[in-house]
């Protein structure tokens, strides 16, 4: 039986910025979808990240520093719950869908370290797996397609509705639905065993990083470095 005929768990974060080492979680969602794409279970969090939320980030996800401080829960308790929810989903054998997994999973990992909470890898005894990343898969199966690869663009390309972009729950649900459409359109992806699909993405993400790094060094910054690890950037010592 193909994985696309089973349930999916989807995970998404909205944050204070784009640096996995220093930025913080503002909102999070872990959503379980039935095979027909309906939402079966959902958990969402609004955190007080403990730092000011830059205006650029607030403009994207709509959460201000004042709102997060007034209505958000303490980061340490939320990070514990988020890590547990993600690990529980993976432990059940259900694939975890994460758009740009390298970012969201790495930032959650760093938040776990920051707050003295067990990481997903520590809970599972290994790196998160199986993970399905629509960004990595789309670049692999449709390498030369022009245009953006952001979630809203993938939704438009694969015919998936995204009514509230940059809301963690809406983005998580949309990412899972995009993955199903992607696997239906590109049949070898849908037919692939999950372990093989995960390994394919490890290789594909590394190849995509090498290609992007070469492009950036050629056109913008001779010293540009693009992280090849996926789905989790190793911690620096």
Secondary structure by P-SEA (a helix, b strand, c coil): cccccbbbbbbbbbccccccccccccbbbbbbbccccccccbbbbbbcccccccaaaaaaccccaaaaaaccccaaaaaaaaaaaaaaaaaaccbbbbcccccaaaaaaaaaaaacccccccccccccccbbbaaaaaaaacccccccccaaaaaaaacccccccccaaaaaaaaaaaaaaaaaaacccccccaaaaaaaaaaaaaaaaaaaaaaaaaccccbbbbbcccccccccc
